Structures are given as structure tokens and as C-alpha cells.
């Protein structure tokens, strides 16, 4: 197996591989070829507007065996003497995306371990699986990609958080806000964000942050799909159906902007119940994984790797 930098000769095969992975994750979109090319070379197209632009060195690596593409990944390295605007360690490398042939698991594991060695050679201390630029805010690896999970777990020294995905593909179950409550909207679509604040008199008691796709993510925009990044109801006001009512209000409001499909992630039982009551479907579990590079050792039989 040969590890090489991105080559245009494998562009079509890479597109097919990325598209096949995208199809398996809500909202099950059909990635367009021109969109794929634009995002491939501008992986910060959404995160730069959500978090603020950050100078990074992005590289694409391919794994080739007998002339066939079997795996690929996009990594984002910190630049020397360039502080992070996102608050992350300057010694972190972000794994933006990874795809691979499920039948080549041994080679996938070797490829992932080789990415670790590349990150170490850059002087990085950890590798963090970041937001996937081809999706609506995906972070981590979903369990519907078991071959990639197996590859990432093939080293010691990793930590992971589990977040369940929920998604909607139509109107949510309607619930009116009780008398005495109202919602304020902060429209910041220039930075791809809509913020809803639930008010009781002049006090904010809840909020929903919706993050919308960038201009480059045309398939998400065409499908009217956005990510619900944050929902919170003050503890003293919980149990009254306010979260459900607020989601109903948010849906009706977002429909005006062309967004009628949503994804959210949660690791709390309360939010899982709210999602189901509001009409969301349960999707895959996402594994948000960080590996401390200097603590890693491979726990598999190493496949032959050539630069």
C-alpha cells in the first residue's frame, strides 16, 4: 500500500467514495460533483463562518493499492506561531474527514496509523476528529461507518464521547407557546446562524441556536437542511413543554428562510425524549474521538506501507 498526497487522477473515485459515505448519514443527501470539488479544497467553508476564520494547513492523503484508491483523508494542521481562534491546542491536528473501502480493513488501520505518524512528524500532540465539511455539522464518526470506527480504534490512547443523532424531514409536531412567553430571533445568516431566545417577561429562560449551510454546501441548501447546534431551557422552567413549543416555533420561523429539515445531536436522556416527542427520528450514534499521539501504539498486524 502506498500513501501519497492528493492526485487529480483519483478525483472521480474519491468523489464516489465520499458520496457513498454521505448517503448513509442523515439527511441522506446526494452530494454534487462540483460541490464536492469546491468543498474538497475549501474544507473550512462552514466552520470559518461559525467559529471565525483560522489559518490552518490543510492536506489530503490517499492510500493506493495496486493502482486502486482504498482510503483517503483530509487533515488540518496548525501553522507555526499562529494562535487558534477556536481555543483548541495549537498542537492538535484535525481529522476533517476520512473514507475507505470497507473490505480493506487491514489497510484502513495501517492508513490511519500512518496519519498519526504524519501528525507526529509535524510536531502535533493529538489528533481530533473534527466537523466533516461534507455534512450538516457532523462531528466524529457515525456507527453506520463501522469500518472507519474499527480503524480509529485500532490504536491505544484514544478518548471518545458518544452523541446520538436525531433528524427531521418534515413538519415537527405542533405545540403552542403558553401565554406569557415569547421568542426573540437574532438573524445572523451572514455567519450562518439563527438564534432563538425564549423570554418570560424580560428574562431569557431558553435558547435554540440553528447553524445553516454555507454557499458551498449546495446540496444541503437545496434540501433545506440545517443543524440545531444548541437547545437549553433553564432548569426551573423544565417539564412544562416549553422545549417542544420552542422547537415548533423555530420550525415555523426557519421555514420562512427555506429550512425545513434539521439535525441535532445530544448525549442527555432529557434531550433524547424531547427530540422524539417533537417528531425527530433517531439516527446513528456519533463517536467524537481524540487520540493522544504520543500515547498510541498500534493494536493490529501492520500492513505494509510505502510513502
C-alpha positions as CSV (number, residue, x, y, z in Angstrom):
1,X,0.0,0.0,0.0
2,X,1.3,3.4,-1.0
3,X,0.5,6.7,0.9
4,X,0.5,9.7,-1.4
5,X,-0.7,13.3,-1.4
6,X,-3.8,14.2,-3.3
7,X,-3.7,13.5,-7.0
8,X,-6.4,14.6,-9.5
9,X,-6.2,11.3,-11.3
10,X,-8.1,9.7,-8.4
11,X,-10.6,12.6,-8.2
12,X,-13.6,10.7,-9.6
13,X,-13.0,7.6,-7.4
14,X,-12.6,9.8,-4.4
15,X,-15.9,11.5,-5.2
16,X,-17.7,8.2,-5.5
17,X,-16.2,7.1,-2.1
18,X,-17.2,10.3,-0.3
19,X,-20.7,10.3,-1.8
20,X,-21.3,6.7,-0.8
21,X,-20.4,7.6,2.8
22,X,-22.6,10.7,2.8
23,X,-25.6,8.8,1.7
24,X,-25.5,6.7,4.8
25,X,-25.9,9.6,7.2
26,X,-29.0,11.8,7.8
27,X,-30.2,13.8,5.9
28,X,-29.1,11.3,3.3
29,X,-28.2,13.8,0.7
30,X,-26.9,13.4,-2.8
31,X,-23.6,15.2,-3.0
32,X,-23.0,17.0,-6.3
33,X,-19.6,16.6,-8.1
34,X,-19.0,20.3,-8.5
35,X,-19.9,20.9,-4.8
36,X,-17.5,18.1,-3.8
37,X,-14.6,19.7,-5.7
38,X,-15.3,23.1,-4.1
39,X,-15.5,21.7,-0.6
40,X,-12.5,19.5,-1.1
41,X,-10.3,22.5,-1.5
42,X,-12.2,24.7,1.0
43,X,-12.9,22.5,4.0
44,X,-13.4,25.5,6.3
45,X,-16.4,26.7,4.2
46,X,-18.8,26.4,7.1
47,X,-16.6,26.3,10.3
48,X,-14.8,29.5,9.4
49,X,-18.2,31.3,9.4
50,X,-19.5,29.5,12.5
51,X,-16.4,29.9,14.6
52,X,-14.3,32.6,12.8
53,X,-11.6,32.0,10.2
54,X,-8.5,30.3,11.3
55,X,-5.2,29.9,9.4
56,X,-4.5,26.2,9.0
57,X,-2.5,24.0,6.7
58,X,-5.0,21.5,5.1
59,X,-3.7,18.4,3.3
60,X,-5.3,15.4,1.6
61,X,-3.7,12.0,1.8
62,X,-4.6,8.9,-0.3
63,X,-3.9,5.2,0.2
64,X,-3.3,3.4,-3.1
65,X,-3.1,-0.4,-3.5
66,X,-2.3,-1.9,-6.9
67,X,-3.4,1.3,-8.6
68,X,-6.8,1.5,-6.8
69,X,-7.9,4.1,-4.2
70,X,-8.8,2.3,-1.0
71,X,-8.8,5.2,1.5
72,X,-8.4,8.9,1.8
73,X,-8.4,11.6,4.5
74,X,-8.3,15.3,4.9
75,X,-6.1,16.7,7.8
76,X,-5.8,20.3,9.1
77,X,-2.5,21.1,10.7
78,X,-1.8,24.2,12.8
79,X,0.6,26.8,11.4
80,X,3.7,27.7,13.4
81,X,3.3,30.7,15.6
82,X,-0.4,31.0,14.6
83,X,-2.7,31.0,17.7
84,X,-6.0,29.2,17.5
85,X,-9.2,31.4,17.4
86,X,-11.3,28.4,18.4
87,X,-9.5,27.9,21.7
88,X,-8.0,24.5,20.7
89,X,-4.5,23.5,21.4
90,X,-2.0,24.6,18.8
91,X,-0.6,21.1,18.9
92,X,-3.8,19.5,17.7
93,X,-4.3,18.2,14.2
94,X,-7.9,17.9,13.0
95,X,-9.0,14.9,11.0
96,X,-11.7,16.7,8.9
97,X,-12.9,13.6,7.0
98,X,-11.9,10.0,6.2
99,X,-13.3,7.5,3.8
100,X,-12.3,4.0,2.9
101,X,-13.2,0.7,1.3
102,X,-14.9,-1.5,3.9
103,X,-13.3,-4.7,2.6
104,X,-9.8,-3.3,3.1
105,X,-10.0,-3.1,6.9
106,X,-6.3,-4.1,7.5
107,X,-5.1,-1.4,5.1
108,X,-7.5,1.1,6.6
109,X,-6.0,0.6,10.0
110,X,-2.5,0.9,8.6
111,X,-3.5,4.1,6.8
112,X,-4.9,5.6,10.0
113,X,-1.8,4.8,12.0
114,X,0.3,6.3,9.2
115,X,-1.7,9.5,9.6
116,X,-0.8,9.5,13.2
117,X,2.9,9.3,12.3
118,X,2.5,12.2,9.9
119,X,0.9,14.3,12.6
120,X,3.8,13.4,15.0
121,X,6.3,14.4,12.3
122,X,4.5,17.8,12.2
123,X,5.1,18.1,16.0
124,X,1.5,17.6,16.9
125,X,0.4,16.0,20.2
126,X,-3.1,14.8,19.4
127,X,-5.5,14.1,16.5
128,X,-9.0,15.2,16.9
129,X,-11.9,14.1,14.6
130,X,-13.5,17.3,13.7
131,X,-16.6,18.5,11.8
132,X,-17.0,16.9,8.4
133,X,-17.1,19.6,5.7
134,X,-19.3,17.4,3.5
135,X,-22.2,17.2,6.0
136,X,-24.6,19.3,8.1
137,X,-22.2,19.8,11.0
138,X,-21.2,16.2,11.5
139,X,-18.6,15.8,14.2
140,X,-17.0,12.4,14.7
141,X,-17.6,9.1,13.1
142,X,-21.1,7.6,13.0
143,X,-21.6,3.9,13.8
144,X,-23.1,3.4,10.4
145,X,-19.4,3.6,9.2
146,X,-18.1,0.6,11.3
147,X,-15.0,0.1,9.1
148,X,-13.8,3.6,9.9
149,X,-14.6,3.2,13.6
150,X,-12.6,0.0,13.6
151,X,-9.7,1.8,12.0
152,X,-9.7,4.7,14.5
153,X,-10.0,2.3,17.4
154,X,-7.0,0.2,16.2
155,X,-4.6,2.3,18.4
156,X,-4.4,2.7,22.1
157,X,-4.7,6.1,23.8
158,X,-8.0,7.4,22.4
159,X,-10.9,9.1,24.2
160,X,-14.4,9.2,22.8
161,X,-17.7,10.8,23.6
162,X,-21.0,9.3,22.2
163,X,-23.7,11.6,20.8
164,X,-26.9,10.3,19.4
165,X,-28.1,12.0,16.1
166,X,-31.8,12.9,15.6
167,X,-33.2,14.2,12.3
168,X,-36.4,15.5,10.9
169,X,-37.5,15.6,7.3
170,X,-40.8,17.5,7.6
171,X,-43.0,19.5,10.0
172,X,-42.5,18.9,13.7
173,X,-45.4,18.1,16.0
174,X,-47.1,21.4,16.7
175,X,-47.2,22.8,20.3
176,X,-48.1,26.4,21.1
177,X,-46.1,28.6,23.5
178,X,-48.1,29.1,26.7
179,X,-49.4,32.5,27.5
180,X,-46.8,34.9,28.9
181,X,-43.9,33.6,26.8
182,X,-42.5,34.8,23.6
183,X,-39.4,34.2,21.4
184,X,-36.9,36.7,20.1
185,X,-35.0,35.9,16.9
186,X,-31.4,37.1,16.2
187,X,-30.9,36.7,12.5
188,X,-27.2,36.4,11.7
189,X,-27.3,34.5,8.4
190,X,-24.2,36.2,7.2
191,X,-22.4,34.0,9.8
192,X,-24.8,31.1,9.1
193,X,-26.6,31.3,12.4
194,X,-30.1,31.9,13.7
195,X,-30.6,32.3,17.4
196,X,-33.9,31.9,19.2
197,X,-34.3,33.2,22.8
198,X,-37.3,32.1,24.9
199,X,-38.4,35.0,27.1
200,X,-40.6,35.1,30.2
201,X,-41.3,38.8,30.6
202,X,-37.9,40.4,30.1
203,X,-35.9,37.3,31.3
204,X,-34.3,34.8,28.9
205,X,-35.1,31.3,30.0
206,X,-34.2,29.2,27.0
207,X,-32.4,29.3,23.6
208,X,-32.0,27.4,20.4
209,X,-29.1,28.0,18.0
210,X,-29.5,26.9,14.4
211,X,-26.5,26.7,12.1
212,X,-27.2,26.9,8.4
213,X,-25.1,25.6,5.4
214,X,-22.6,27.7,3.6
215,X,-23.0,28.8,0.0
216,X,-20.6,25.9,-1.0
217,X,-22.8,23.3,0.6
218,X,-25.4,23.5,-2.2
219,X,-26.9,20.0,-1.6
220,X,-27.8,20.9,2.0
221,X,-29.2,24.3,0.9
222,X,-31.3,22.6,-1.8
223,X,-32.6,20.1,0.7
224,X,-33.3,23.0,3.2
225,X,-31.3,21.2,5.9
226,X,-29.8,23.0,8.9
227,X,-28.2,21.8,12.2
228,X,-29.7,22.5,15.6
229,X,-26.5,23.2,17.5
230,X,-27.8,24.0,20.9
231,X,-31.1,23.8,22.9
232,X,-31.4,24.8,26.5
233,X,-34.3,25.5,28.9
234,X,-33.5,26.9,32.3
235,X,-33.9,24.2,34.9
236,X,-36.7,25.9,36.8
237,X,-38.8,26.0,33.7
238,X,-38.4,22.4,32.5
239,X,-41.2,19.9,32.4
240,X,-43.8,22.3,31.1
241,X,-43.4,21.5,27.4
242,X,-41.5,24.7,26.6
243,X,-38.7,22.9,24.8
244,X,-41.3,21.3,22.5
245,X,-43.1,24.5,21.9
246,X,-39.9,26.4,21.2
247,X,-38.9,23.8,18.6
248,X,-42.3,24.2,16.9
249,X,-41.8,28.0,16.8
250,X,-38.3,27.5,15.5
251,X,-39.5,25.2,12.7
252,X,-42.2,27.7,11.5
253,X,-39.7,30.5,11.6
254,X,-36.9,28.6,9.8
255,X,-39.3,27.5,7.1
256,X,-39.5,31.2,6.0
257,X,-35.7,31.1,5.4
258,X,-36.1,27.8,3.4
259,X,-35.0,25.3,6.1
260,X,-37.5,22.5,6.8
261,X,-35.1,19.6,7.7
262,X,-33.0,19.5,10.8
263,X,-30.3,17.5,12.6
264,X,-29.4,17.7,16.2
265,X,-27.0,15.7,18.5
266,X,-27.3,15.0,22.2
267,X,-25.9,12.9,24.9
268,X,-28.6,13.6,27.6
269,X,-31.8,11.5,28.2
270,X,-33.9,14.7,28.5
271,X,-32.9,15.9,25.1
272,X,-33.5,12.5,23.5
273,X,-37.0,12.4,24.9
274,X,-37.7,15.9,23.6
275,X,-36.4,15.1,20.2
276,X,-38.7,12.0,19.9
277,X,-41.7,13.9,21.3
278,X,-41.2,16.7,18.8
279,X,-41.2,14.4,15.8
280,X,-37.5,13.7,15.2
281,X,-36.2,10.3,14.0
282,X,-33.4,8.6,15.9
283,X,-30.3,8.3,13.7
284,X,-26.8,6.9,14.2
285,X,-24.6,7.4,17.2
286,X,-21.6,9.7,16.5
287,X,-18.2,8.9,18.2
288,X,-16.3,12.1,18.9
289,X,-12.7,10.8,19.2
290,X,-9.5,12.4,20.3
291,X,-6.2,10.4,20.3
292,X,-3.1,11.4,22.3
293,X,-0.5,10.7,19.7
294,X,2.5,10.1,22.0
295,X,0.5,7.5,23.9
296,X,-0.6,5.5,20.9
297,X,0.6,2.1,19.8
298,X,-1.0,0.0,17.1
299,X,-3.0,-3.0,18.3
300,X,-3.2,-4.7,14.9
301,X,-1.0,-6.5,12.5
302,X,0.7,-3.7,10.5
303,X,0.0,-3.8,6.7
304,X,3.0,-2.8,4.5
305,X,3.0,0.9,3.9
306,X,5.2,2.8,1.5
307,X,5.5,6.6,1.2
